[in-house]
Amino acid sequence: MSDQTAGQRPSQGPHPAAPKTRSKLRTTLKWVLFSLLSLVALGCVAIAIAYATISVPQPNELASAQASIVYYDDGTTEMARLSDAQGNRESVKLSQVPDTVQKAVLAAEDRGFYSNPGFSPTGIARSVWQALSGSDVQGGGSTITQQYVKNYFLTSDRSVLRKFKEIIISVKIDQQTSKDQVLENYLNTIYYGRGAYGIQTASKAYFGKDVSQLTLADSAVLASVINAPSLFDPALGTKQQANLADRVTYVLDGMQTEGWITPAQRAAVTGPSQTIAPVKNQTLAGPTGYLVDAVRKELASTLKLSDDDIDRGGLRITTTINKAAQDAAVAAVQKYLPAASTNVQAGLTAIKPGDGAIIAMYGGADFQVKQFNSSTDATMQAGSTFKPFALIGALQQGISTRTLVNGNSPYLVPNSTTKIPNEFDRSYGTVDLRTGLAKSINTVYLRLNEKIGPANTKNAAIAAGIPATTAGLDDNLVNVLGTASPHVEDVANAYATIAANGVRATPYLIASATSDTVDISYKAPKQTAQAFSADIAADTLDAMQAVTRSGGTGARAAALGRPVAGKTGTTDGHLSVWWTGVVPQLSVSVGMYRDENGVPAPLDNIPGLSVSEVGGSSLPLSMWLDFMKTATQGMAKQDFPKRVGIGDDTVRIPAPTATVTAPPATTTATTPPPATTTVTVPPPATTTQPPPTRTQQPSRTSTPSQTTTSAPPTPAPQGRTTTASP
């Protein structure tokens, strides 16, 4: 047996490093603890200094609020002056405000108001985390005292520093002012929408009565709209009405939970009380109202401003809208809209290619009558405006625009008995893709879509700028006929991408916004991306120019006297008609539709108008032409890039005597002057879909089938284009 005792571990010798390691660890912990204590001490000192130096604003400082002003693109011509905080406020004592009104506001905004120290620790933690993580500090969970303080700051700044100041002042106010006084000040300064500041003004704006006469149901309504008037004012639409009903339920249930009303009182109120119609705001009157509304929405979405910030923040907002162009848009649309039917609507949007600036937009005749923008809210089936996207998809696969395709009518949808005709069921024989686009031949582009795969047409549309979420934007074979329903602005932007040599830009309406009152200095960034190559854009534009030449459906556009590329679009039953035309410096889309109580109605049933007069080549093109004659004044005439000839090297030219009828599986092509040629189309290549749209950024890859693609047994209504009117 070993000399070592059984079961005893052999000695490993001394460990001189162990004491040193423990000593180093103790030293590190001391420094960490010292650092933490130092930070806490410095934080306390900073808080003490801030508490001593940050003063509580006086109530009369609210009078310094300034109206915000919207300008045209020159930065000096005033478009509209937003709500003025100085002229629409009437203060009342808390004793004049019914208890149900007070408790409704507490139930909506701060149920612990009478017990909290003036700030919400959980709300602060959330705001700090949002700021440190790079998110916008939205401030949710702020107490009534904090909201009251924010009103004095009149700022949209969501920084940690602003939140810190807000907390300091909230604590001071809570210590120096009674809760009742804080609540009174809050009720007299908070914004309720409709240009109304304070509970008394809001009572009159929503119910036409003095605050002392408000019922429980009235109280719940006014308490609800405080959160976001643009989301809860029932006069703004059905969505807001539904939002308000939910919010009122939340407020009343909270009042019952807190014991402020009895179950019987709660049961007696079954929903929001009826509000009166808002007094017309001349800022939103006429066609300009649509621009002002769009500006407000962009301020809210891009700069994260509240209604309160926008109305009384003293903003100086320069838009991208050119006054001369805007006036021309209004005049052109209103000149050609059929007077026999007030339900016929039209939208017009003009966008700078490669930039995204919207220089003109017609949304309707009077925003106060109809809060529905025909350029940004209305969706219409696109019709043949989608055919250029199929051409882009073909060029991405190396298919020449000289490729010959059978243009006879009808087209038999594969694996079905469905037949889709050309306009008036006309047959064209074998034509190249340029001619097919110029004459808007459905059967040519259906056969092309079958060859390249409809997913590629869809992907090309999305890459150009059509939002991926557009209703009806599917992989069906008939998507080339425009079964999707985009906005007018979407189509103008997608065509602007083609005009900009394949560079897609995000549309924007606000060029800059500044304010000394709320410390804002904003300049719109240019957001661009290469959607497809300049060579593809050049060959597409070459084909689109054929549309505007003699024999093309948009031949009347040549009257502009400069190079024009474009496309008509007309759907079955004339439920919508389009003309979208571009010059190198401007893309303009016009869409027209008929709205009968929210249901699309045929345009060809309008008294006094023939079918040809409501086609895309007629009224929409007339509106476009009148507008462009003004919008292009002083604009240099520019040529589009020359045709590159993608895929031309694959064309094999046989003897001129040969006659070829293109079968479904192969494609034929010709080179000018017309000669019968044959081309072997290369197999479809994988195409990508990279586009960020104004609201979406889809990015996925689609590999289309190299064989015939089948459509559903019952395809959606096909888009058709009428021939040009003389």
C-alpha positions in Angstrom: 0.0 0.0 0.0 1.1 3.5 -0.7 2.5 5.6 2.1 -0.5 8.0 1.4 -3.5 7.2 3.4 -6.2 5.4 1.5 -9.0 7.7 0.2 -6.8 10.8 0.6 -6.2 12.8 -2.6 -2.6 13.3 -3.4 -1.2 16.7 -2.8 -1.1 19.0 -5.9 1.4 21.3 -4.4 1.0 25.0 -3.5 -1.2 27.5 -5.6 0.5 30.8 -5.4 -1.7 32.3 -8.1 -5.0 31.8 -6.2 -4.5 34.6 -3.6 -3.4 37.0 -6.4 -6.6 36.2 -8.4 -8.8 36.8 -5.4 -7.1 40.0 -4.7 -7.5 41.2 -8.3 -11.2 40.3 -8.2 -11.7 42.3 -4.9 -10.0 45.3 -6.5 -12.2 45.1 -9.6 -15.4 44.8 -7.5 -14.3 47.8 -5.5 -13.8 49.9 -8.7 -17.2 48.7 -10.1 -18.9 49.6 -6.8 -17.1 52.9 -6.6 -18.1 53.7 -10.2 -21.7 52.8 -9.6 -21.8 54.9 -6.5 -20.2 57.8 -8.4 -22.7 57.5 -11.1 -25.5 57.5 -8.6 -24.0 60.5 -6.9 -23.5 62.4 -10.1 -27.1 61.5 -11.1 -28.3 62.9 -7.8 -26.3 66.1 -8.3 -27.6 66.4 -11.9 -31.2 65.9 -10.7 -30.7 68.5 -7.9 -29.2 71.0 -10.3 -32.0 70.4 -12.8 -34.6 70.7 -10.1 -33.1 74.0 -9.0 -32.7 75.4 -12.5 -35.7 74.2 -14.4 -38.6 76.5 -13.7 -42.3 75.9 -13.9 -43.9 77.7 -16.9 -46.7 80.2 -16.3 -50.1 79.4 -17.7 -50.1 82.5 -19.9 -47.1 81.1 -21.8 -49.6 79.0 -23.8 -50.5 82.2 -25.6 -47.1 82.0 -27.4 -48.4 79.0 -29.4 -48.3 79.8 -33.1 -50.3 78.7 -36.0 -48.5 76.4 -38.5 -48.3 77.6 -42.1 -48.0 75.4 -45.2 -46.3 76.8 -48.3 -45.9 75.8 -51.9 -42.5 74.7 -53.2 -41.1 78.2 -53.4 -41.3 78.5 -49.6 -43.0 81.9 -49.7 -46.4 81.4 -51.3 -48.9 80.4 -48.6 -51.1 77.4 -49.3 -52.9 77.2 -45.9 -52.7 78.3 -42.3 -53.4 75.6 -39.8 -55.5 76.0 -36.6 -54.5 79.0 -34.5 -54.3 78.1 -30.8 -54.7 81.7 -29.7 -58.2 82.3 -31.0 -60.1 79.1 -30.0 -59.9 78.6 -26.3 -62.2 79.5 -23.4 -61.2 78.7 -19.9 -63.6 77.6 -17.2 -63.3 76.8 -13.4 -63.2 73.2 -12.3 -66.4 73.9 -10.4 -68.2 74.6 -13.7 -67.2 71.2 -15.1 -69.6 68.3 -14.2 -68.1 65.6 -12.0 -68.9 63.0 -14.7 -66.7 65.0 -17.2 -63.8 65.1 -14.7 -64.1 61.4 -13.9 -64.5 60.4 -17.6 -61.2 62.2 -18.4 -59.5 60.5 -15.5 -60.8 57.1 -16.6 -59.5 57.7 -20.1 -56.1 59.3 -19.3 -54.9 58.8 -15.7 -57.0 56.8 -13.2 -54.4 57.2 -10.5 -54.2 61.0 -10.9 -55.1 61.9 -7.3 -52.6 59.4 -5.8 -49.6 59.5 -8.1 -46.6 61.9 -7.6 -47.2 63.6 -10.9 -45.3 61.1 -13.0 -45.6 57.5 -14.0 -42.4 55.3 -13.3 -43.6 52.6 -15.8 -44.3 55.2 -18.5 -40.8 56.7 -17.9 -39.1 53.4 -18.1 -40.9 52.6 -21.3 -39.9 56.0 -22.8 -36.2 55.7 -21.8 -36.0 52.2 -23.2 -37.6 53.3 -26.5 -35.1 56.1 -26.8 -32.0 54.0 -25.9 -33.1 51.3 -28.3 -33.4 53.7 -31.1 -37.2 53.7 -31.2 -39.4 56.9 -31.2 -40.4 57.8 -27.6 -44.1 58.1 -28.0 -44.7 58.9 -24.4 -47.6 56.4 -23.8 -48.6 56.1 -20.2 -47.9 59.7 -19.3 -49.9 61.1 -16.4 -52.3 64.0 -16.7 -49.7 66.2 -15.0 -47.0 65.1 -17.6 -49.4 65.8 -20.4 -50.2 69.2 -19.0 -46.4 70.0 -18.8 -45.9 68.8 -22.4 -48.5 71.3 -23.5 -46.4 74.1 -22.1 -43.3 72.8 -23.9 -45.2 72.7 -27.2 -42.7 70.3 -28.5 -42.7 67.1 -30.6 -39.2 66.1 -29.4 -39.3 62.5 -28.1 -35.8 62.6 -26.6 -34.8 61.4 -23.2 -33.8 65.0 -22.3 -37.3 66.3 -23.1 -38.8 63.5 -21.0 -36.4 64.3 -18.1 -37.4 68.0 -18.1 -41.1 66.9 -18.2 -40.6 64.8 -15.1 -38.8 67.5 -13.2 -41.5 70.1 -13.9 -44.3 67.5 -13.2 -42.8 66.8 -9.8 -42.6 70.6 -9.1 -46.1 71.2 -10.2 -47.4 68.3 -8.1 -45.7 69.7 -5.1 -46.6 73.4 -5.6 -50.1 73.1 -7.1 -53.2 71.3 -5.9 -54.4 68.3 -7.9 -57.7 70.1 -8.6 -55.8 73.1 -10.0 -53.7 70.8 -12.2 -56.8 69.1 -13.5 -58.5 72.5 -14.2 -55.4 73.7 -16.1 -55.3 70.5 -18.0 -58.9 70.5 -19.0 -58.5 74.1 -20.2 -55.5 73.5 -22.4 -55.7 70.0 -23.9 -56.5 69.7 -27.6 -59.8 67.9 -28.5 -59.7 68.2 -32.3 -61.9 70.5 -34.5 -59.5 73.3 -33.6 -60.8 73.3 -30.0 -58.5 73.8 -27.1 -60.1 73.3 -23.6 -63.2 71.5 -22.4 -65.5 74.5 -22.9 -64.6 75.1 -26.5 -64.7 71.3 -27.2 -68.2 71.0 -25.7 -69.4 73.6 -28.1 -67.5 72.2 -31.1 -68.9 68.6 -30.6 -72.3 69.2 -29.0 -73.2 72.8 -29.4 -73.7 73.3 -25.6 -72.1 74.7 -22.5 -69.8 72.3 -20.6 -72.2 72.4 -17.7 -74.9 70.7 -19.8 -72.8 67.7 -20.8 -74.3 64.3 -20.1 -72.5 61.2 -19.1 -72.4 59.9 -22.7 -71.2 63.3 -23.9 -68.5 63.2 -21.2 -67.3 59.8 -22.4 -67.0 61.1 -26.0 -64.9 64.1 -25.2 -62.7 62.1 -22.9 -62.2 59.6 -25.7 -61.1 62.0 -28.4 -58.3 63.5 -26.2 -56.1 60.5 -27.1 -56.0 61.3 -30.8 -58.7 63.4 -32.3 -57.9 62.3 -35.9 -58.6 58.7 -34.8 -61.7 59.2 -32.7 -63.7 62.2 -34.2 -66.8 60.5 -35.6 -67.3 63.2 -38.2 -64.1 61.9 -40.0 -65.6 58.6 -41.1 -66.7 55.1 -40.3 -63.3 54.0 -39.0 -63.3 56.8 -36.5 -66.8 56.0 -35.5 -65.8 52.4 -34.7 -62.7 53.6 -32.9 -64.8 56.0 -30.8 -67.4 53.3 -29.8 -64.6 51.1 -28.5 -62.9 53.9 -26.7 -66.2 55.1 -25.1 -66.7 51.5 -23.8 -63.3 51.6 -22.3 -63.9 54.9 -20.5 -67.4 54.0 -19.2 -66.2 50.6 -18.0 -63.3 52.3 -16.2 -65.6 54.7 -14.5 -67.7 51.9 -13.2 -64.6 49.9 -12.1 -63.3 52.9 -10.1 -66.7 53.4 -8.5 -67.3 56.7 -10.1 -70.6 55.7 -11.7 -73.1 53.0 -10.7 -73.8 49.9 -12.8 -77.2 51.3 -13.5 -75.7 54.5 -14.9 -73.3 52.4 -16.9 -76.0 50.3 -18.4 -78.0 53.4 -19.4 -75.3 54.5 -21.9 -75.2 52.0 -24.8 -72.7 54.0 -27.0 -71.4 57.4 -28.0 -73.8 60.3 -28.0 -74.6 62.0 -31.3 -72.2 64.9 -32.1 -73.0 67.9 -34.3 -71.3 68.4 -37.7 -68.0 70.3 -37.4 -67.9 73.9 -38.4 -66.3 74.1 -41.8 -62.6 74.9 -41.6 -61.7 77.0 -44.6 -58.2 75.6 -44.4 -59.7 72.3 -45.7 -62.1 73.8 -48.3 -62.0 73.0 -52.0 -59.3 70.9 -53.7 -56.5 72.4 -51.5 -58.1 70.6 -48.5 -56.8 67.3 -49.9 -53.3 68.7 -50.0 -53.5 70.0 -46.5 -54.8 66.7 -45.2 -52.0 64.8 -47.0 -49.5 67.2 -45.5 -50.9 66.6 -42.0 -50.7 62.8 -42.5 -47.1 63.0 -43.7 -46.1 65.2 -40.7 -47.7 62.6 -38.4 -46.1 59.6 -40.1 -42.7 61.0 -40.9 -42.0 63.4 -38.1 -44.2 61.7 -35.5 -46.1 64.9 -34.7 -49.4 64.9 -32.9 -52.5 66.9 -34.0 -51.6 69.4 -31.2 -48.0 69.8 -32.4 -49.1 70.4 -36.0 -51.8 72.9 -35.2 -50.0 75.2 -32.7 -46.4 74.3 -33.0 -45.5 77.3 -35.2 -44.3 75.0 -38.0 -43.2 76.5 -41.4 -43.8 73.7 -43.9 -42.6 73.9 -47.4 -44.2 71.3 -49.7 -43.1 70.0 -53.1 -46.3 71.3 -54.7 -45.8 73.8 -57.5 -48.6 76.3 -57.4 -48.9 76.8 -61.2 -48.9 73.0 -61.8 -51.5 72.5 -59.0 -53.7 75.1 -60.4 -53.4 73.5 -63.8 -54.3 70.1 -62.4 -57.5 71.4 -60.8 -58.5 73.3 -63.9 -57.8 70.3 -66.2 -59.7 67.7 -64.2 -62.7 69.9 -63.5 -62.8 70.9 -67.2 -63.3 67.4 -68.4 -65.2 65.7 -65.5 -68.7 64.9 -66.8 -71.2 67.5 -65.4 -74.1 65.0 -66.0 -72.9 62.8 -63.1 -71.6 64.2 -59.9 -70.5 60.7 -58.8 -67.7 60.6 -61.4 -64.4 61.2 -59.7 -60.9 61.6 -61.0 -57.4 61.6 -59.4 -54.3 63.1 -60.8 -50.7 62.8 -59.4 -47.5 64.3 -60.9 -44.2 63.0 -59.6 -40.6 63.9 -60.4 -38.8 60.7 -61.7 -35.7 59.8 -59.7 -36.7 62.2 -56.9 -40.2 61.3 -55.7 -41.3 64.9 -55.2 -45.1 65.2 -55.8 -45.5 68.5 -57.7 -49.3 68.3 -58.1 -52.1 66.2 -56.8 -55.9 66.4 -57.4 -57.8 64.5 -54.8 -61.3 65.9 -55.3 -63.5 69.0 -55.6 -64.0 69.8 -51.9 -62.4 68.0 -49.0 -65.1 69.3 -46.6 -67.8 67.6 -48.7 -65.9 64.3 -49.3 -62.9 63.3 -47.1 -61.8 60.7 -49.7 -58.8 61.4 -51.8 -59.1 60.2 -55.4 -55.3 60.0 -55.8 -54.3 58.4 -52.5 -57.4 56.7 -51.1 -59.4 55.5 -54.1 -58.3 52.2 -55.6 -59.2 51.3 -59.2 -58.5 48.3 -61.4 -55.4 49.3 -63.4 -56.5 47.8 -66.7 -53.8 47.9 -69.5 -51.5 50.2 -67.5 -50.0 46.9 -66.3 -48.8 45.7 -69.7 -45.5 47.6 -69.4 -44.7 45.6 -66.3 -45.0 42.4 -68.3 -42.7 43.9 -70.9 -40.2 44.6 -68.1 -40.5 41.0 -66.9 -39.8 39.8 -70.5 -36.8 42.0 -70.9 -35.4 40.7 -67.6 -35.4 37.3 -69.2 -33.7 38.5 -72.4 -36.8 38.6 -74.6 -36.5 41.3 -77.3 -39.3 43.9 -77.8 -39.0 42.8 -81.5 -40.4 39.4 -80.6 -43.4 38.4 -82.7 -46.5 37.1 -80.9 -49.8 35.9 -82.2 -52.3 38.8 -81.7 -55.4 37.0 -82.9 -58.6 37.0 -80.8 -59.7 35.3 -78.6 -57.1 33.9 -76.2 -57.9 30.5 -74.7 -56.8 30.3 -71.1 -54.7 27.1 -70.7 -56.5 24.2 -69.0 -59.9 25.9 -69.2 -62.6 26.9 -71.6 -62.3 30.6 -70.8 -61.7 32.8 -73.8 -60.4 36.4 -73.5 -60.9 38.7 -76.5 -59.2 41.8 -77.7 -61.1 45.1 -77.8 -64.1 44.5 -80.1 -62.8 40.9 -80.6 -60.4 42.2 -83.2 -57.6 40.0 -84.5 -54.2 41.5 -85.5 -52.2 38.6 -86.8 -48.6 38.3 -85.8 -47.2 41.5 -84.3 -44.1 42.4 -82.3 -44.3 43.4 -78.6 -44.0 47.1 -79.4 -47.0 47.0 -81.6 -48.8 44.9 -79.1 -48.3 47.6 -76.5 -49.0 50.5 -78.9 -52.4 49.0 -79.8 -52.9 47.5 -76.4 -53.6 44.0 -77.7 -54.8 41.8 -74.9 -54.0 38.5 -76.6 -50.4 39.5 -77.3 -49.7 40.3 -73.7 -51.6 37.3 -72.3 -49.5 35.0 -74.5 -46.3 36.9 -73.3 -47.4 36.6 -69.7 -48.0 32.8 -70.2 -44.4 32.6 -71.5 -42.6 34.6 -68.8 -44.8 33.5 -65.9 -47.3 36.0 -64.3 -45.1 36.1 -61.1 -42.6 38.1 -63.1 -45.2 40.6 -64.2 -46.2 41.0 -60.6 -42.6 41.3 -59.4 -41.8 43.9 -62.0 -44.8 46.0 -60.9 -43.7 45.8 -57.3 -40.1 46.7 -58.2 -41.4 49.7 -60.1 -43.4 51.0 -57.1 -46.8 49.3 -57.0 -47.2 48.3 -53.3 -47.0 44.6 -52.7 -50.2 44.9 -50.6 -52.3 46.3 -53.5 -55.7 44.6 -53.7 -55.8 42.0 -56.5 -52.1 41.9 -57.1 -51.8 38.2 -57.7 -49.8 35.7 -59.8 -52.8 34.9 -62.0 -52.3 34.8 -65.8 -54.7 37.8 -66.2 -52.7 40.1 -63.9 -51.2 41.6 -67.1 -54.6 43.0 -67.9 -54.6 45.0 -64.7 -56.8 43.1 -62.3 -54.9 44.7 -59.4 -56.4 47.9 -58.0 -53.6 50.5 -57.1 -53.9 54.1 -56.2 -53.3 56.8 -58.8 -50.2 57.9 -56.9 -48.9 54.3 -57.1 -49.2 54.2 -60.8 -47.6 57.6 -61.3 -44.7 56.5 -59.1 -44.2 53.2 -60.9 -44.1 54.9 -64.3 -41.7 57.5 -62.8 -39.3 54.6 -62.1 -39.4 53.6 -65.7 -38.8 57.3 -66.8 -35.9 57.5 -64.3 -33.9 54.7 -66.0 -35.1 52.1 -63.5 -34.4 54.2 -60.4 -37.4 54.0 -58.0 -37.9 56.9 -55.5 -40.2 57.1 -52.5 -42.9 59.8 -53.1 -43.0 62.6 -50.6 -45.0 65.8 -50.2 -43.0 67.7 -47.5 -39.7 69.2 -48.7 -38.9 70.8 -45.3 -40.4 71.7 -42.0 -38.9 74.1 -39.4 -40.1 75.6 -36.1 -38.4 77.6 -33.4 -41.3 76.9 -31.1 -40.9 73.1 -31.1 -37.2 72.9 -32.2 -37.7 71.1 -35.5 -35.5 71.4 -38.5 -36.4 68.7 -41.1 -35.4 68.3 -44.7 -36.8 65.4 -46.7 -34.2 62.8 -47.6 -34.2 61.3 -51.1 -34.9 57.6 -50.9 -34.0 55.9 -54.1 -33.1 52.3 -55.2 -32.3 50.7 -58.6 -35.4 48.7 -59.4 -34.2 47.3 -62.7 -31.4 48.2 -65.1 -31.3 51.3 -67.2 -31.1 49.1 -70.4 -34.5 47.5 -69.5 -36.0 51.0 -68.8 -34.7 52.2 -72.2 -36.3 49.4 -74.2 -39.5 49.7 -72.2 -39.7 53.4 -72.8 -39.1 52.8 -76.5 -42.1 50.6 -76.6 -44.2 53.0 -74.6 -43.3 55.8 -77.0 -45.0 53.8 -79.7 -48.2 54.2 -77.8 -48.1 57.9 -78.4 -47.3 57.7 -82.1 -49.8 57.4 -85.0 -51.8 54.3 -84.6 -51.2 54.0 -80.9 -54.0 54.3 -78.3 -52.4 57.4 -76.8 -51.5 59.1 -80.1 -53.2 62.4 -79.0 -50.4 62.8 -76.4 -48.1 63.8 -79.2 -49.9 67.2 -79.2 -47.6 68.1 -76.3 -44.9 68.7 -78.8 -42.1 66.7 -77.0 -41.1 63.1 -76.5 -43.8 61.3 -74.5 -44.1 57.7 -73.4 -47.3 56.3 -71.8 -50.1 53.8 -71.6 -53.9 53.8 -71.6 -55.9 51.6 -69.3 -59.6 50.7 -69.5 -61.3 47.8 -67.7 -64.4 45.7 -68.5 -67.6 47.7 -68.1 -65.5 50.9 -68.0 -65.4 50.7 -64.2 -62.2 52.7 -64.4 -60.2 54.4 -67.1 -56.6 55.6 -67.0 -53.9 57.5 -68.9 -50.4 57.6 -67.5 -47.8 59.5 -69.5 -44.2 60.5 -68.8 -41.6 62.9 -70.1 -38.1 62.4 -68.8 -38.7 65.0 -66.0 -42.2 64.2 -65.0 -44.6 61.3 -64.6 -48.3 62.0 -64.4 -51.1 59.5 -63.9 -54.9 60.2 -64.3 -57.5 57.7 -63.1 -61.2 58.2 -63.4 -64.0 56.2 -61.9 -67.7 56.4 -60.9 -68.8 55.9 -57.3 -72.4 55.1 -56.7 -72.8 55.0 -52.9 -69.5 53.3 -52.5 -70.1 50.8 -55.3 -68.2 51.1 -58.6 -70.5 51.8 -61.5 -69.8 51.7 -65.3 -68.7 55.0 -66.7 -70.4 54.3 -70.1 -73.8 54.8 -68.6 -73.3 58.5 -68.2 -75.9 60.5 -70.1 -74.5 62.4 -73.1 -71.2 60.4 -73.2 -70.3 57.7 -75.7 -68.2 54.7 -74.8 -65.2 56.1 -76.7 -65.4 59.4 -74.7 -64.8 57.6 -71.4 -61.9 55.4 -72.5 -58.4 55.9 -71.2 -57.5 57.5 -74.5 -60.2 60.2 -74.1 -61.1 62.1 -71.0 -58.1 61.0 -68.8 -55.7 61.8 -71.7 -57.4 65.2 -72.2 -57.0 66.0 -68.5 -53.3 64.9 -68.8 -52.7 66.9 -71.9 -54.2 70.2 -70.5 -52.2 69.8 -67.3 -48.9 69.0 -69.1 -49.1 72.0 -71.3 -48.8 74.2 -68.2 -46.6 71.9 -66.1 -43.9 71.7 -68.8 -43.8 75.4 -69.6 -40.1 76.4 -69.3 -39.1 72.8 -69.0 -36.3 71.8 -71.5 -37.3 69.2 -74.1 -35.4 66.0 -73.5 -35.3 62.8 -75.5 -35.6 59.4 -73.8 -32.6 57.1 -73.9 -32.1 55.2 -77.2 -33.4 51.6 -77.4 -30.6 49.2 -76.3 -32.1 46.1 -78.1 -32.0 43.6 -75.3 -32.4 40.1 -76.8 -32.0 41.3 -80.4 -28.8 39.1 -80.7 -31.0 36.0 -80.2 -33.1 36.9 -83.2 -32.5 34.7 -86.3 -33.8 36.2 -89.5 -35.0 33.7 -92.1 -35.6 34.2 -95.8 -38.1 37.0 -96.4 -40.4 34.6 -98.2 -40.9 32.4 -95.2 -44.2 32.8 -93.3 -44.2 31.9 -89.6 -47.2 31.7 -87.2 -45.9 31.8 -83.7 -47.0 28.8 -81.7 -47.7 29.1 -78.0 -44.4 27.4 -77.0 -42.1 29.6 -79.2 -41.9 33.3 -79.9 -41.2 35.1 -83.2 -39.7 38.5 -83.7 -39.1 41.1 -86.4 -36.8 43.9 -87.0 -37.8 47.1 -88.7 -38.5 47.4 -91.5 -41.0 44.6 -90.9 -39.7 41.2 -91.9 -40.8 37.7 -90.8 -38.3 36.5 -88.2 -38.0 33.8 -85.7 -36.6 34.0 -82.2 -35.8 31.3 -79.7 -36.7 32.7 -76.3 -34.2 31.8 -73.6 -35.5 30.0 -70.5 -36.9 32.3 -67.9 -34.4 33.5 -65.4 -34.9 34.0 -61.7 -36.0 37.5 -61.1 -36.0 39.5 -57.8 -38.5 41.7 -56.1 -36.5 44.3 -54.2 -38.8 47.3 -53.8 -39.4 49.4 -50.8 -42.7 51.2 -51.6 -44.0 54.3 -49.7 -45.3 52.0 -46.9 -43.8 48.6 -47.6 -40.5 47.0 -48.3 -41.1 43.6 -49.7 -38.0 41.5 -50.6 -38.4 38.0 -51.8 -37.3 36.0 -54.8 -39.5 34.2 -57.3 -38.4 31.6 -59.8 -41.0 31.4 -62.5 -41.9 28.2 -64.3 -40.4 27.8 -67.7 -43.5 26.2 -69.0 -47.1 27.4 -69.6 -48.7 28.9 -66.6 -52.4 28.2 -66.0 -54.8 30.8 -64.7 -57.8 30.0 -62.4 -60.8 28.5 -64.3 -62.6 31.9 -63.8 -60.2 34.7 -64.3 -60.7 38.2 -62.9 -62.2 40.8 -65.3 -59.6 41.6 -68.0 -58.3 45.1 -68.6 -58.9 46.4 -72.0 -58.0 49.6 -73.8 -60.0 51.4 -76.4 -58.5 52.9 -79.5 -57.5 56.5 -79.5 -60.2 59.0 -80.2 -59.6 61.4 -83.1 
